[in-house]
Amino acid sequence: MTGIGYSGVTDGTREQGTSAQELRRVAVSPETTCTGTAAANSGSGVGAAGRVISSSAYPTIPHMAVSLVPGPSLAALTARVTCRHATMADMASSENGDTASPYVELDRAAWAALADAMPLPLSAAEVERMRGLGDELDLDEVSDVYLPISRLLSLYVRHVGALHRDTEAFLGARQPERTPFVIGVAGSVAVGKSTTARLLRELLAHWPEHPNVALVTTDGFLYPNAELERRGLLNRKGFPESYDRKSLLKFVIDIKSGRDEVSAPVYSHLEYDVMPDRRLNLHRPDIVLIEGLNVLQPARATADGRVGLSVRDFFDFTVYVDAATPDIRRWYTERFLRLRETAFRDPASYFRRYAHLSEDEAVEQAQDIWDAINGPNLDSNIKPTRSRATLVLRKDADHSVRYVRLRKL
């Protein structure tokens, strides 16, 4: 089992959403590096049902016909917290030792305070269905962390729309319709990036300004197993060279070129291969989330020294899900043990040979895979792209988000 995540998501029906204020009261400690105050927002209203498109290999999550009420402006959000500059010594440092950073850091309490007036449109059952195997996720985590992110992203989308209108006025001529807002979501295997992407898809689809939200995973752009084997790359699945980067780049360019319909290949985690007879079709979505290990990778230099384009060049916003490497390694091992009891027992599973391992054998196998494949990929290819993200979510050992780093404007 190499670097491709295994979600283990099930389907179900929708239940009524719950207000974030009903779920918890925000407490801001005086010791925090960023302090926040809850601001009341009495607006109300119901918008159009969110249309959700997904490339998950598992049953997709049904959209919910519940809309979030309009929230505060971007200026109002930022005015409600006072933050110190994040040192970010591990992400951005200068030659003279200056610790100034292009990011600001908000601890969990300060970040959660931003959502105090926002209703949460998802139920506990819906959150459970989106939770990845091994992720510790509940309504508090969604309302504290992911609901404010969805609001921030919605504000970015709104302001891009305003910029499009202003540009049209500046040019003095009617311009093509605004292209979809594209969000990249990156991070290691087993860190929870797939769960993050699914949550953002569901939450964003509830904002009335952009109900049509699509999620595409880059797993579908891996070379088929037969091609990987021909190239001697089967044991490097998930490394940058294992992807059909030209096809992925063309897909993203087509989205940002405003094509009416684009399609992406679909990957099966059960069969551990691209499905040649299936495609995911996107018809003019408002927002596209693209989730994958290496979506923040820079462009490669060619043999003659020229540097081309990368998919990152076409993203409007990027999220990196981060955690300490020993924690991610442990989460990967725990997930492997759960899969040994569940999906690996499916006769169609590519990994059925692992189903009958003893617990000690399974732990050893998972750690060997991590140390040979996933760990080196994280260290060499994934983690170095962290500083390219617009927003970084840093997780604690229990999978909860401890703080958020947001790039300065």
Secondary structure, 3 states (H helix, E strand, C coil): CCCCCCCCCCCCCCCCCEEHHHHCCCCCCCCCCEEECCCCCCCCCCCCCCEEEECCCCCCCCCCCCCCCCCCCHHHHHHCEEECECCCCCCCCCCCCCCCCCEEEEEHHHHHHCCCCCEECCCHHHHHHHCCCCCCCCHHHHHHHHHHHHHHHHHHHHHHHHHHHHHHHHHCCCCCCCCCEEEEEEECCCCCHHHHHHHHHHHHCCCCCCCEEEEEEHHHHECCHHHHHHCCCHHHCCCHHHECHHHHHHHHHHHHCCCCEEEEEEEECCCCEEEEEEEEEEECCCEEEEECCCCCCCCCECCCCCECCCHHHHCCEEEEEECCHHHHHHHHHHHHHHHHHCHHHCCCCCCHHHCCCCHHHHHHHHHHHHHHHHHHHHHHHHHHHHHHCCEEEEECCCCCEEEEEEECC
